Amino acid sequence: MKILFIHQNFPGQYKHLAPLLARQGHHCVALTLRVKEATTWQGVRVVPYTLPKREGQKLHPWLVDLDTKVTRGEACYHAARQLRDKGYVPDLILAHPGWGESLFLRDVWPEARMGLYCELYHLAGWPHLNFDPEFASKTPETEALRIRMKNLNNHLHFDQGHAGISPTRFQADTFPQPFRDRITVSHDGIDTLTACPQPDVRLEVEGAGTLSRDDEVITFVNRNLEPYRGYHIFMRALPHLLRERPRAHVLIVGGDEVSYGARPPKGQTWKQIFIDEVRGQIPDTDWARVHFLGRIPYDRFLRLLQLSRVHVYLTYPFVLSWSLMEAMSCGAAIVAGDTEPVREVITEDETGRLVDFFDGAALVGEVCALLDDAAARRRLGAAARELIRERYDLQTTCLPRQVAWVHELAAGDM
Protein backbone atom coordinates (compact mmCIF):
# COMPACT_ATOMS: atom_id res chain seq x y z
CA MET A 1 0.00 0.00 0.00
CA LYS A 2 1.22 3.52 -0.81
CA ILE A 3 0.78 5.86 2.15
CA LEU A 4 1.38 9.62 2.08
CA PHE A 5 1.94 11.41 5.40
CA ILE A 6 1.22 15.12 5.71
CA HIS A 7 2.58 17.01 8.70
CA GLN A 8 4.30 20.39 8.72
CA ASN A 9 6.74 19.12 11.33
CA PHE A 10 6.98 15.47 10.27
CA PRO A 11 7.07 12.99 11.91
CA GLY A 12 5.09 14.75 14.68
CA GLN A 13 2.36 12.41 15.87
CA TYR A 14 3.43 9.85 13.24
CA LYS A 15 6.78 9.29 14.93
CA HIS A 16 6.07 5.62 15.65
CA LEU A 17 3.34 4.78 13.15
CA ALA A 18 5.14 5.83 9.96
CA PRO A 19 8.32 3.76 10.56
CA LEU A 20 6.26 0.75 11.59
CA LEU A 21 4.18 0.87 8.41
CA ALA A 22 7.39 1.21 6.39
CA ARG A 23 8.86 -1.84 8.13
CA GLN A 24 5.70 -3.76 7.33
CA GLY A 25 6.41 -3.24 3.64
CA HIS A 26 4.23 -0.26 2.82
CA HIS A 27 5.64 2.44 0.55
CA CYS A 28 5.64 5.51 2.82
CA VAL A 29 6.23 9.09 1.71
CA ALA A 30 5.97 12.30 3.74
CA LEU A 31 5.48 15.86 2.50
CA THR A 32 6.76 18.40 5.02
CA LEU A 33 8.20 21.85 5.58
CA ARG A 34 10.64 20.48 8.13
CA VAL A 35 13.43 19.47 5.74
CA LYS A 36 15.15 21.42 2.97
CA GLU A 37 16.38 18.45 0.93
CA ALA A 38 14.74 15.13 0.14
CA THR A 39 15.86 12.41 2.51
CA THR A 40 14.90 9.03 3.94
CA TRP A 41 14.00 8.63 7.61
CA GLN A 42 13.44 5.15 9.06
CA GLY A 43 12.21 3.81 5.73
CA VAL A 44 10.00 6.84 4.95
CA ARG A 45 10.87 8.96 1.91
CA VAL A 46 10.69 12.57 3.13
CA VAL A 47 9.98 15.18 0.45
CA PRO A 48 10.24 18.91 1.19
CA TYR A 49 8.07 21.68 -0.10
CA THR A 50 8.36 25.42 0.41
CA LEU A 51 5.97 28.30 0.97
CA PRO A 52 5.74 31.04 -1.65
CA LYS A 53 6.80 34.59 -0.92
CA ARG A 54 3.70 36.74 -0.61
CA GLU A 55 3.11 40.44 -0.63
CA GLY A 56 1.52 41.80 2.50
CA GLN A 57 -2.22 42.26 2.23
CA LYS A 58 -4.90 43.76 4.37
CA LEU A 59 -7.05 41.07 5.98
CA HIS A 60 -9.74 41.03 8.61
CA PRO A 61 -8.06 39.70 11.79
CA TRP A 62 -10.49 36.78 11.94
CA LEU A 63 -9.30 35.64 8.50
CA VAL A 64 -5.56 35.68 9.16
CA ASP A 65 -5.62 32.13 10.54
CA LEU A 66 -7.46 30.78 7.49
CA ASP A 67 -5.21 32.76 5.15
CA THR A 68 -2.08 31.06 6.51
CA LYS A 69 -3.72 27.66 6.18
CA VAL A 70 -4.83 28.26 2.58
CA THR A 71 -1.30 29.43 1.76
CA ARG A 72 0.14 26.20 3.12
CA GLY A 73 -2.59 24.16 1.47
CA GLU A 74 -1.84 25.68 -1.93
CA ALA A 75 1.91 25.10 -1.55
CA CYS A 76 1.33 21.49 -0.55
CA TYR A 77 -1.10 21.08 -3.47
CA HIS A 78 1.59 22.13 -5.97
CA ALA A 79 4.13 19.77 -4.35
CA ALA A 80 1.57 16.96 -4.54
CA ARG A 81 0.97 17.64 -8.23
CA GLN A 82 4.70 17.31 -8.87
CA LEU A 83 4.65 13.93 -7.16
CA ARG A 84 1.59 12.89 -9.19
CA ASP A 85 3.22 14.00 -12.45
CA LYS A 86 6.13 11.66 -11.65
CA GLY A 87 3.68 8.79 -11.31
CA TYR A 88 3.10 8.76 -7.56
CA VAL A 89 -0.47 7.87 -6.59
CA PRO A 90 -1.10 7.11 -2.90
CA ASP A 91 -3.76 4.70 -1.73
CA LEU A 92 -3.99 6.45 1.60
CA ILE A 93 -3.28 9.96 2.88
CA LEU A 94 -2.70 10.35 6.62
CA ALA A 95 -2.73 14.04 7.48
CA HIS A 96 -2.58 16.38 10.43
CA PRO A 97 -4.89 19.09 9.05
CA GLY A 98 -4.07 21.68 11.71
CA TRP A 99 -1.92 23.85 9.45
CA GLY A 100 -3.97 23.47 6.28
CA GLU A 101 -1.55 21.41 4.17
CA SER A 102 -4.12 18.76 3.34
CA LEU A 103 -6.88 21.11 2.18
CA PHE A 104 -6.53 20.38 -1.53
CA LEU A 105 -4.89 16.95 -1.73
CA ARG A 106 -8.07 15.14 -2.71
CA ASP A 107 -8.16 17.47 -5.73
CA VAL A 108 -4.86 15.88 -6.77
CA TRP A 109 -5.76 12.31 -5.84
CA PRO A 110 -9.59 12.07 -5.66
CA GLU A 111 -9.52 8.27 -5.25
CA ALA A 112 -7.18 8.28 -2.25
CA ARG A 113 -8.63 7.54 1.17
CA MET A 114 -7.82 10.26 3.73
CA GLY A 115 -7.47 9.84 7.49
CA LEU A 116 -7.23 12.97 9.63
CA TYR A 117 -5.42 13.44 12.93
CA CYS A 118 -8.14 15.25 14.87
CA GLU A 119 -6.32 17.24 17.51
CA LEU A 120 -8.97 19.77 18.50
CA TYR A 121 -12.13 21.52 17.39
CA HIS A 122 -12.33 24.98 18.93
CA LEU A 123 -15.43 25.37 21.08
CA ALA A 124 -16.71 28.83 21.95
CA GLY A 125 -18.54 28.03 25.20
CA TRP A 126 -17.16 27.86 28.73
CA PRO A 127 -14.88 26.22 29.84
CA HIS A 128 -13.23 26.01 26.43
CA LEU A 129 -13.40 29.77 26.09
CA ASN A 130 -12.62 32.21 28.92
CA PHE A 131 -11.89 29.39 31.37
CA ASP A 132 -9.43 31.65 33.18
CA PRO A 133 -11.04 35.03 34.03
CA GLU A 134 -7.61 36.63 34.41
CA PHE A 135 -6.92 36.11 30.72
CA ALA A 136 -10.44 36.39 29.38
CA SER A 137 -11.01 37.99 26.00
CA LYS A 138 -11.07 41.77 25.95
CA THR A 139 -13.93 41.58 23.45
CA PRO A 140 -16.15 38.79 24.87
CA GLU A 141 -19.12 39.79 22.74
CA THR A 142 -17.25 38.85 19.54
CA GLU A 143 -14.85 36.15 20.76
CA ALA A 144 -17.30 33.34 19.97
CA LEU A 145 -17.53 34.67 16.42
CA ARG A 146 -13.75 34.64 16.03
CA ILE A 147 -13.57 31.08 17.33
CA ARG A 148 -16.23 30.00 14.84
CA MET A 149 -14.11 31.43 12.02
CA LYS A 150 -11.06 29.62 13.40
CA ASN A 151 -12.88 26.34 12.76
CA LEU A 152 -13.23 26.97 9.03
CA ASN A 153 -10.17 24.81 8.40
CA ASN A 154 -11.75 21.94 10.34
CA HIS A 155 -15.00 22.23 8.42
CA LEU A 156 -13.24 22.33 5.05
CA HIS A 157 -11.55 19.06 5.99
CA PHE A 158 -14.73 17.26 7.07
CA ASP A 159 -15.69 16.69 3.42
CA GLN A 160 -12.14 15.62 2.52
CA GLY A 161 -11.48 13.12 5.30
CA HIS A 162 -13.04 9.68 5.34
CA ALA A 163 -12.23 9.14 9.01
CA GLY A 164 -10.34 10.63 11.92
CA ILE A 165 -8.22 9.53 14.83
CA SER A 166 -7.87 11.45 18.09
CA PRO A 167 -5.58 10.74 21.04
CA THR A 168 -8.10 11.29 23.84
CA ARG A 169 -11.85 11.16 24.30
CA PHE A 170 -11.85 14.80 25.42
CA GLN A 171 -10.25 15.91 22.15
CA ALA A 172 -12.50 13.73 20.00
CA ASP A 173 -15.62 14.96 21.78
CA THR A 174 -14.89 18.57 20.85
CA PHE A 175 -15.73 17.70 17.22
CA PRO A 176 -19.34 18.13 16.08
CA GLN A 177 -21.62 15.50 14.68
CA PRO A 178 -21.75 13.88 12.24
CA PHE A 179 -17.95 13.91 11.89
CA ARG A 180 -17.51 12.88 15.54
CA ASP A 181 -18.92 9.45 14.64
CA ARG A 182 -16.06 8.98 12.18
CA ILE A 183 -13.35 9.58 14.81
CA THR A 184 -11.56 6.68 16.52
CA VAL A 185 -10.02 7.44 19.91
CA SER A 186 -6.50 6.06 20.08
CA HIS A 187 -3.60 7.70 21.86
CA ASP A 188 -0.23 8.13 20.14
CA GLY A 189 1.23 5.83 22.79
CA ILE A 190 3.63 5.96 25.73
CA ASP A 191 6.82 3.89 25.64
CA THR A 192 6.38 2.39 29.09
CA LEU A 193 9.60 0.36 28.80
CA THR A 194 11.61 3.58 28.55
CA ALA A 195 9.40 5.78 30.73
CA CYS A 196 9.58 3.58 33.80
CA PRO A 197 10.55 3.81 37.48
CA GLN A 198 14.28 3.93 38.20
CA PRO A 199 15.06 3.75 41.93
CA ASP A 200 18.77 4.53 41.54
CA VAL A 201 18.30 7.49 39.18
CA ARG A 202 20.69 10.45 39.49
CA LEU A 203 20.41 13.91 37.98
CA GLU A 204 22.97 16.69 37.98
CA VAL A 205 21.30 20.06 38.52
CA GLU A 206 23.24 23.30 38.60
CA GLY A 207 22.95 24.83 42.04
CA ALA A 208 21.70 21.59 43.59
CA GLY A 209 24.45 19.10 42.78
CA THR A 210 23.56 15.47 42.19
CA LEU A 211 19.96 14.72 43.11
CA SER A 212 18.64 11.23 43.82
CA ARG A 213 15.46 9.59 45.09
CA ASP A 214 16.72 10.39 48.60
CA ASP A 215 16.10 14.07 47.90
CA GLU A 216 12.73 15.82 48.12
CA VAL A 217 12.09 16.82 44.51
CA ILE A 218 8.96 18.51 43.15
CA THR A 219 8.64 18.75 39.37
CA PHE A 220 6.62 20.94 37.02
CA VAL A 221 6.78 20.58 33.23
CA ASN A 222 5.45 22.63 30.32
CA ARG A 223 6.60 22.77 26.70
CA ASN A 224 6.54 26.53 27.26
CA LEU A 225 5.89 28.21 30.59
CA GLU A 226 2.53 29.92 30.06
CA PRO A 227 -0.94 30.34 31.60
CA TYR A 228 -2.62 27.70 29.39
CA ARG A 229 -0.60 25.11 31.30
CA GLY A 230 -1.10 26.70 34.71
CA TYR A 231 2.37 28.18 35.09
CA HIS A 232 0.96 31.30 36.80
CA ILE A 233 -0.98 29.18 39.31
CA PHE A 234 2.10 27.13 40.17
CA MET A 235 4.36 30.18 40.54
CA ARG A 236 1.91 31.95 42.82
CA ALA A 237 1.80 28.85 45.02
CA LEU A 238 5.59 28.63 45.11
CA PRO A 239 6.33 31.01 48.04
CA HIS A 240 3.95 29.02 50.29
CA LEU A 241 5.30 25.69 49.03
CA LEU A 242 8.92 26.65 49.69
CA ARG A 243 8.09 27.83 53.22
CA GLU A 244 6.32 24.54 53.96
CA ARG A 245 9.09 22.38 52.48
CA PRO A 246 12.45 23.85 53.54
CA ARG A 247 14.40 20.89 52.09
CA ALA A 248 12.59 20.54 48.76
CA HIS A 249 14.10 21.27 45.36
CA VAL A 250 11.66 22.47 42.71
CA LEU A 251 12.62 21.55 39.14
CA ILE A 252 10.78 23.49 36.41
CA VAL A 253 11.03 22.47 32.75
CA GLY A 254 9.83 24.62 29.87
CA GLY A 255 10.75 27.20 27.27
CA ASP A 256 10.15 30.94 27.10
CA GLU A 257 7.91 30.97 24.02
CA VAL A 258 4.13 30.61 23.62
CA SER A 259 2.54 27.36 22.49
CA TYR A 260 -1.08 28.21 23.23
CA GLY A 261 -3.19 31.19 24.11
CA ALA A 262 -2.35 34.86 24.27
CA ARG A 263 1.14 36.24 23.96
CA PRO A 264 2.60 38.30 26.81
CA PRO A 265 3.13 42.04 26.45
CA LYS A 266 5.71 42.87 23.81
CA GLY A 267 9.29 42.26 24.87
CA GLN A 268 8.31 40.09 27.87
CA THR A 269 7.87 36.38 28.59
CA TRP A 270 5.26 34.71 30.75
CA LYS A 271 8.13 32.99 32.54
CA GLN A 272 9.71 36.25 33.69
CA ILE A 273 6.41 38.02 34.35
CA PHE A 274 5.47 35.51 37.04
CA ILE A 275 8.99 35.21 38.40
CA ASP A 276 8.91 38.97 38.93
CA GLU A 277 5.48 38.73 40.56
CA VAL A 278 6.53 36.26 43.28
CA ARG A 279 10.27 36.79 43.67
CA GLY A 280 9.89 39.45 46.37
CA GLN A 281 7.96 36.96 48.52
CA ILE A 282 10.76 34.36 48.43
CA PRO A 283 13.99 34.70 50.44
CA ASP A 284 17.22 34.12 48.55
CA THR A 285 17.90 30.89 50.44
CA ASP A 286 14.55 29.49 49.29
CA TRP A 287 14.91 30.81 45.73
CA ALA A 288 18.19 28.89 45.49
CA ARG A 289 16.11 25.70 45.63
CA VAL A 290 14.10 26.65 42.52
CA HIS A 291 15.74 25.43 39.32
CA PHE A 292 14.58 26.50 35.86
CA LEU A 293 15.99 23.92 33.47
CA GLY A 294 14.58 25.26 30.19
CA ARG A 295 14.04 22.65 27.51
CA ILE A 296 16.08 19.54 28.11
CA PRO A 297 17.01 16.40 26.13
CA TYR A 298 14.55 13.52 26.41
CA ASP A 299 16.84 11.22 28.40
CA ARG A 300 17.40 13.97 30.96
CA PHE A 301 13.66 14.70 30.99
CA LEU A 302 12.91 11.06 31.83
CA ARG A 303 15.44 11.06 34.66
CA LEU A 304 13.74 14.15 36.04
CA LEU A 305 10.38 12.35 36.06
CA GLN A 306 11.94 9.24 37.61
CA LEU A 307 13.45 11.46 40.30
CA SER A 308 10.23 13.28 41.16
CA ARG A 309 8.56 12.67 44.50
CA VAL A 310 5.55 14.74 43.48
CA HIS A 311 4.82 15.90 39.95
CA VAL A 312 2.47 18.85 39.49
CA TYR A 313 0.39 19.13 36.32
CA LEU A 314 -2.00 21.95 35.44
CA THR A 315 -3.84 22.69 32.22
CA TYR A 316 -6.83 24.56 30.91
CA PRO A 317 -9.50 22.28 29.34
CA PHE A 318 -7.32 21.57 26.33
CA VAL A 319 -5.07 18.96 24.73
CA LEU A 320 -3.60 16.66 27.39
CA SER A 321 0.19 16.81 27.63
CA TRP A 322 2.30 13.73 26.96
CA SER A 323 4.43 14.82 29.93
CA LEU A 324 1.65 13.96 32.39
CA MET A 325 1.29 10.45 31.00
CA GLU A 326 5.05 9.96 30.89
CA ALA A 327 5.26 11.04 34.53
CA MET A 328 2.55 8.52 35.36
CA SER A 329 4.42 5.84 33.42
CA CYS A 330 7.50 6.63 35.50
CA GLY A 331 5.47 5.97 38.65
CA ALA A 332 5.37 9.57 39.86
CA ALA A 333 2.81 10.68 42.44
CA ILE A 334 0.68 13.28 40.66
CA VAL A 335 -1.10 16.38 41.92
CA ALA A 336 -3.12 17.82 39.05
CA GLY A 337 -5.65 20.49 38.31
CA ASP A 338 -9.18 19.10 38.14
CA THR A 339 -10.16 19.75 34.51
CA GLU A 340 -11.96 17.47 32.08
CA PRO A 341 -8.98 16.24 30.03
CA VAL A 342 -7.05 15.45 33.22
CA ARG A 343 -9.92 13.37 34.61
CA GLU A 344 -9.50 11.03 31.66
CA VAL A 345 -6.35 9.64 33.31
CA ILE A 346 -6.38 10.92 36.91
CA THR A 347 -9.03 9.59 39.26
CA GLU A 348 -9.02 11.21 42.69
CA ASP A 349 -6.92 9.21 45.16
CA GLU A 350 -6.61 6.31 42.72
CA THR A 351 -4.08 7.45 40.12
CA GLY A 352 -3.31 10.86 41.63
CA ARG A 353 -4.75 13.75 43.59
CA LEU A 354 -6.97 16.44 42.04
CA VAL A 355 -7.32 20.07 43.12
CA ASP A 356 -9.25 23.02 41.76
CA PHE A 357 -7.11 24.51 38.98
CA PHE A 358 -7.21 28.00 40.54
CA ASP A 359 -6.69 26.99 44.19
CA GLY A 360 -3.00 27.44 44.94
CA ALA A 361 -3.47 26.75 48.65
CA ALA A 362 -5.12 23.41 47.92
CA LEU A 363 -2.30 22.61 45.52
CA VAL A 364 0.31 23.22 48.21
CA GLY A 365 -1.71 21.22 50.72
CA GLU A 366 -1.93 18.15 48.48
CA VAL A 367 1.74 18.33 47.50
CA CYS A 368 2.78 18.53 51.15
CA ALA A 369 0.43 15.73 52.17
CA LEU A 370 1.98 13.42 49.59
CA LEU A 371 5.52 14.44 50.47
CA ASP A 372 4.73 13.38 54.04
CA ASP A 373 3.13 10.06 53.04
CA ALA A 374 5.50 7.67 51.29
CA ALA A 375 2.93 4.87 51.29
CA ALA A 376 0.39 7.05 49.46
CA ARG A 377 3.04 8.07 46.93
CA ARG A 378 3.89 4.44 46.23
CA ARG A 379 0.23 3.46 45.92
CA LEU A 380 -0.72 6.32 43.60
CA GLY A 381 2.44 6.02 41.52
CA ALA A 382 1.99 2.28 41.02
CA ALA A 383 -1.66 2.72 40.03
CA ALA A 384 -0.79 5.53 37.65
CA ARG A 385 1.82 3.42 35.91
CA GLU A 386 -0.52 0.45 35.69
CA LEU A 387 -3.21 2.58 34.04
CA ILE A 388 -0.73 3.85 31.42
CA ARG A 389 0.51 0.31 30.76
CA GLU A 390 -3.04 -1.03 30.38
CA ARG A 391 -4.55 1.71 28.21
CA TYR A 392 -1.75 3.71 26.62
CA ASP A 393 1.24 1.43 26.10
CA LEU A 394 2.86 2.17 22.75
CA GLN A 395 3.75 -1.36 21.65
CA THR A 396 0.95 -3.48 23.08
CA THR A 397 -2.06 -1.17 22.75
CA CYS A 398 -1.69 2.07 20.82
CA LEU A 399 0.37 1.09 17.79
CA PRO A 400 -1.70 -2.06 17.10
CA ARG A 401 -4.87 0.04 17.36
CA GLN A 402 -3.47 2.67 15.00
CA VAL A 403 -2.39 0.05 12.45
CA ALA A 404 -5.83 -1.55 12.60
CA TRP A 405 -7.37 1.89 12.01
CA VAL A 406 -5.12 2.40 8.97
CA HIS A 407 -6.20 -0.90 7.43
CA GLU A 408 -9.89 -0.28 8.16
CA LEU A 409 -9.56 3.14 6.57
CA ALA A 410 -7.86 1.72 3.49
CA ALA A 411 -10.48 -1.00 3.16
CA GLY A 412 -13.31 1.53 3.24
CA ASP A 413 -14.71 0.19 6.49
CA MET A 414 -15.06 3.72 7.90
N, C-alpha and C positions, 0 to 999 in steps of 0.2 A: 504494500500500500504506500502511496506517495502522500506524505503529510507535510503541510506548510505551517510553520509557527510564525505568529506575528506578535511581536512585543518590542516596544521601543528600547527596552533595556534588557534584551534577551541575555540569559535564559529566564530571568525573573522567576515567576511562579512555575515555569517549566524546567527548572533546574534538574529535577530528578526524572520527570516523565519523558522529556525529549531524549536523553541518552538511553534510557531503557528501551524505548520504542526503536531507536536506531540499532541497539544490540539485538533486538528481536527480529531484525532483518528488514524493517521498514525504511524506505528512502525518505530521510528527514532533511528539510531545508528550513532555514529561518531568515526572514527579512527583518532588519533591525537598523536603527541609527547608531547602535553602540560601537560598531567597528567601522574603520575607514577602508580596510581592504578585505576582500573575500578570504575566508579562512575555513578551517574545519575544527569543530569543538566536539570532542567525545562522540564522533561519528555523525554529527550534524553539520551539514554544509551551511555556513553562515554568510549571507549575502548582504552587503551594505546598501543603503540608499541615502540620499541627502535631501535636505529641504531647500527649496528655491529661495533666492533672495527676493524680498518683496519690498515695495515702496510702502512707506507709512500711509495709513488711511484712517479716516475718521470713522469710528464705529461707536454704536451705543454700547455702554459698558457691559450690558447683559449679553451682548453678542460676541464679546472678545473670546470667551471660552470656546464657543462653537467655531469661531473663525480659526483659531489655532488647530482645532481638530480637523476641520475641512482642509486646511493647508497640509497637514500630515497625511490625511487620507488621499489627497490628490497626488502627493509625492510617492506614496506607497503604491497607488494605482499605476503610475507610470513605470515604477520598478517592476511591478507584477507583469505588466504588458511586455516588458523586455524579456522576462523569464518565459512567458507564454510564446513569444516569437522565436525563442530558441528551442521550443518543443516541450517545455515543462508544463504539465497539467496535473495539479494535485487532486487526489481523491477526497482529501480532508483538509480543512483549514482550521487550525486551533489558534484563536486570537484573544488577546487581552484588548478589549475595545476602548479602554479608558482614555487613550490619547487620540483616537480617531483613525488610526492607520487602516483599520479593516472596513471602513465605510463603503468602499467601492470595489472590493475584491470580487464580489459575486458578479459584478459587471464584466470582469475579466474571465472568470471561470464560473458561469452560471450553474454548471452541473455539480460543482464541488459541494460537499456537505460542510457546514460551518458550525463549530462549537465555540461558545463564548465563555471566557472567564468572567464571571459576574461578581465583581468586587463590591459594588455598592450602587444603589439607586438613592438619589438624594431626596429625602422626605422633608416637607416644609413644616410639619407640626412638631410640637414639643413631644419628647425631649430631643428629637433630632436637630431641631432648630432652636437656638436661644436656650440651650440646656443650662448654660452658665450665665447668670444675670450680669456678672461683672464684664463679660465680653459680648453682651447681646448686641444685635444689630442697631446701628444708629438710625436706621430707617425701617423700623419693624413693619410699617404698613405696606412696604413694597418688597420686603425680603422674601416672602413666599413666592412672589412673582419671579424674582431673580432665580430662585432655586428651581422653579418650574422650567425656566429657560435652560438652566444648567443640565437638565435631563434630556434635552433634545438629542444629544449624541446617543444616549441609551435607547430612546424611542426609534431613532433611525436604524439602530442595529437589530431591533426586535424582528423586523421583517427579513433581515439578512441571515440571522442565526437560526439554526434548526433546534439547538438545545444549548443549555448553559450548565456550568458547574460553579459552585460557590463553596468557599472553605468552611463557613459556619452557617447554622440555621438563621442566626440574627441577620447576617448579610443577605442571605437568600430571601428572607421574608420582607426585606425592604422593597423588593421588586413587585410591581403590580401584576395582577391577573390580566390576561391569561398567560403571560410569559412565565410567571412564577411556577406554573405547573410543568414547565419544560426545564426547570433547574434541578440538578442533582446536587445534594449537599455532600461534599467530600473534601476534607482538609488536605492541604498540600503535603502534610506529613511531618512528623518529628522523628529524627534519628535517635531513638531511645538508647541505642547501644553506645553512641558517642555522648549524648547528653544524659549522663547517669551520675549517681552519687560517687564520690571519690573521697573516702575518709582521710587520706593522707595528703590531700591537695595543699599546695603552697602557692602563694602569689606575692610577688614583689610589688610594693606600692610605695612610690616616692613619699617620704614624710612619715611612713608607717613601718617601713622595713618589710620583713617577710611575715605575712599573715598566714595563719593556719586555722583549722577547725577549732583550735583551742581559744581563738580570739573571738570577741563579740563583734560580728560584722553584720551590718544592715545594708542592703543593696537596693538601688533604685535605677531603673533602666528606661531610657527613651531612645528612639532613633535620633530625634532632636529634642532638646529641652524646651517644652512649650506647654501652654495651657491645655491644649486638646488632650494631652496625656498627663494632666494633673500635676505638672511640675510646680506650679504656684502653690497648690495645696500642700505638697510635700515640703517645700521650702518654708512656708509659714508655720509648719509644725516643727521644723527643725530646732529652733531655740529650746522649746519645751522638751523635745526628745533628747537633746544633748545634755540638758540639766538632769533628766531622769536617769540617763545611762552614761555615767562619767567615764566608763571604760570602753564604750562602743566606738568603732570606726564606721563611718558612713561612706560607702563607695557609690558614686553617682556616675553613670555612663550616659553619654549623649552628646550630640553636636550642637552647634550654635545657630543652625539654620532653621527654616520653618518647613515642616512636612505637611501640616494641616492647619486650617484655620487662618485667622488674621495675622498679618505681619506686625511686628512691634514698630514703634515710632522710628522714623528714619535715622539710621546711624546707630541704633541700639540693638541689643539681642534680648530675648526673653530670659536667657540664662543670667545675664548681668543685671537686668532690671530687678529680678527677685533676690539675687544676692545682695544688691544694694538695699533692698527693702528690709532684709532681716539681719544684715551683718552687724548693725549697731546693737542688736539684742544678744549677741553671742560673744563671750569673752575670747580673747586670742587663744587661750589654752584649749577651749572647746573647738574653735574654728580649725585648729590644727588637726583635729580628728575627722574633718570633712575633706574628702578627696574627689575632685572632679577629674575623671579619667579620659574625658572626650570620647571619641570613637576608637574602639580597640579591636585588634585581630580576633577572629572567632575562637581560636584556641584559648586565648586569654579571657575572653568573654565567658566561655564555659567554666574555666577555673574560678572565675568570680562567682558564678551561680553555685558551683559546688561548694564554695567557701561560705556562702551566705547562711547566717542563722535565721534571719527573717528577710524575706524579699517583699518589697512594697510595690504594688501595681495599681495605677489609677488611669482611667480613661473616660472620656465622654462616651455616650452611646454611639459607637463607631466601630470600625474594623478592629478586631481583636489582635493584639500584638503576638508575634511568634515568641517574643522574649518571655512572656508569661508562661506559655506552654513548655518552653525549654527549661525555665526555672522549676516548674512542676516536675518535669522529667528528671531533673537533677535531684529531686527529693527535697526541695526547699520548702520551708514553712511560709505560707503566703498570707499577707494581709492586703486586701484589695478593696477598691471602691465598688460599692454595690450598684452596678449598672447592668442593663440587660445582657450585653455581650459577655460580660464577666460571669454572669450566673450560668452561662452555658457550660462552664468548666469548674467553677468554684461553687460548692454547696456549703453553706454556713456550718462550720465546725465538723465538716466531713473531709473536704479537700482544701480547706483554708478558712480564713476568717474574713467576714465582710463588714465594712463600715460605710456609713453615708459618705458619698464622694466629697462633700463639702465640710465634713466634720473633722477638723484637724486634731481636736482633743481626743475624739474617739479613736482616731488613727494611732496616736501616741499610746493610748491606753492598751489597745490590742497588741501593738508591737511589744510593749513592755511586758504584758502578760505572757506572751509567747517566749520572750527572752528569759523569763523566770521559770518556765515550765518545759524542761527538756523532753518529758514524756509526751506532752501535747505536740511539740515540734516533730518528734519522731512519728507519731501517729498521723498527723496531718500530711507530713512530707511523704510518708509511705503510701498513703491513700491517693495523694496527688499523682505520684509517679505511676501507680497502678492504673488510674483512670487514663492517663496519657498512653500507657502501653496498650490498654484494651481498645481504646477508641481512635487513637491518633498516631499509632506507630507507622512509620514510613514504609517499612518493608512488608509487614504482615497485614496491614489494613489499608492504608491510604493509596499506595501505588497500585496494588491489585484492583482497588475500586476505580481508580482513574483509568487504568488500562481497559477494564470492563466497559466503562463509560465510552471510551474512544471506539471500541468495537461495536457497541450498540449504536452509537452515532453514525458510524460508517455504514452499518447494515440498514439504516433507516428505521430503527426500532424506536426512535424518539420523535 
